Amino acid sequence: MGLLTVPLIGLLARVSWSTLGSDLTSSVALDALRLSLVCSLAATGLSVVLGLPLAWLLARTEFRGKSLVRAITVLPLVLPPVVGGVALLLAFGRDGLLGRPLFDWLGIQFTFSTAGVVLAETFVAMPFLIVTVEAALQMTDVRFEEVAASLGAGRWATFRLVTAPMIWSSLIAGVALTWARALGEFGATITFAGDIEGRTQTLPLAVYLALEGDERVAVALSFLLLVISLAVLIALRGRWLGAVRR
Amino acid sequence: MRRPAGRSCAIAAVAVLAMMAAACSSSSSTATTSTTTSTTGAPLSGSITVSAASSLTGTFTQLASSFHHVHPGTSIAFNFGSSGALATQIVSGAPADVFASASPSDMATVQAAHLVFGKPVTFARNRLEIVVKPGNPLAIHSLAALDKAAVVAICVPTAPCGSTAQEALAKAGVTLPTSKVSLGADVDATLAQVTTGDADASIVYVTNAATVGDQGVAVPIPPAQNVSTSYPISVLTTTTDRSLASAWVAYVLGPVGRAALLRAQFLPPG
């Protein structure tokens, strides 16, 4: 417990309260905050759109190679973020596997762009959503969905009216975890999207650079991130992975 | 409730593989200790930590291995990084024995905290150079031509390579818009943005440009626009082995050190 609380207390003790307002409203801080919010929300949205079907596939269907697919979706959870950044670079960089054709034929470049930040954040955060939702789906009784189907409901209607309400708590928890992970992402972002103020310099990157010379600003930005994280935790109020409320 | 057997096994396997990979890739840079032998004077042994600017990585690592041949009982651990960050670490209590900075101002920060033993000695100087992608596809031949680049990598202003780069750009009358500038925490990270990443150009030291091989092309900056920085070195008062720390500093300042620095394209301190 001490291991967890002492660093937090240490951070709070070093916040310069009198200058907090001006530190957090400087153009660097506002740019970083805006970027962080926009990119993390976009990454969360993308994770839901791509991750929900994948979670449903893993929980409800059987197919060859399913354990491999499951291992790959969980991989970003255990991969060191900077390694994820290198992998993204090798795949989507201008000389990368997919990046080269994307750039040569469509002129699309992900590195050093806000889209690249969203890509990096989705890569590291989506597994959180997949794992949470899959666990929840496995705990719900598939017979409810079978009954709905036998009564004539299509797949989307079944999901919307029967499955979703049953896994709602877990879905919310998964979305919150995914968003928090995307917000805090550093290693993959700085490796893949670089550090451009206003375009790719999210809050964690701004803290890292401020630490080099302006500790007061770094502490202020860290405090902001801490407050945001605490707000998410309090909003979740104990509803964690796999909890199913009827 | 269904719980497919393959799931926990697959997750466990991935986790174990990941931990093994992480463990295997981390390595320590300390040399192994062995029996002490004496070459000149008393036998040296023990271990020290040297905090040095990242531009000294190649040279100091080489010097450490030849130092170890001369003094086999010793081990030197390096802490390379941006001089601004290193100075902050030392002032905050990081246990280093020697500090080699890429700028006098970062050494002055440590001196102001009364952590420098004696007087720092300048042992080298460095200048700036532009590094671009192999083949120089955008035909960048000067600082002024940097506006052709979509992204230029420069060190953070708190690193000596960053502040000197800003000075050089100002001297050349070039202003790069913020949306084009990607900041690197230290000079190695900045160079990597061109050699490994997609940045079109970077402003780094001549000594870094000398190491790019076929991963980049160096574009010189004329003396009128170029800015040089001096490297002071000093033993710190927090050293746990003053004789070994002083011996290392003497080695760097001596003929072997001077030769290694010149080979790496540093300028002599004069």
Interface residues (C-beta under 8 A of the other chain):
Chain A: K66 S67 L68 R70 A71 V74 L75 V78 L79 P80 L89 G93 R94 D95 Q109 T111 F112 Q138 M139 V142 T191 G194 D195 I196 E197 G198 R199 T200 Q201 Y208 L209 L211 E212 G213 D214 E215
Chain B: M1 R2 R3 P4 G6 R7 C9 A10 I11 A13 V14 A15 A18 M19 A22 S82 G84 A85 T88 A150 V151 A153 V156 P157 T158 A159 T178 S179 K180 V181 S182 L183 G184 A185 Q193 T196 G197 D198 A199
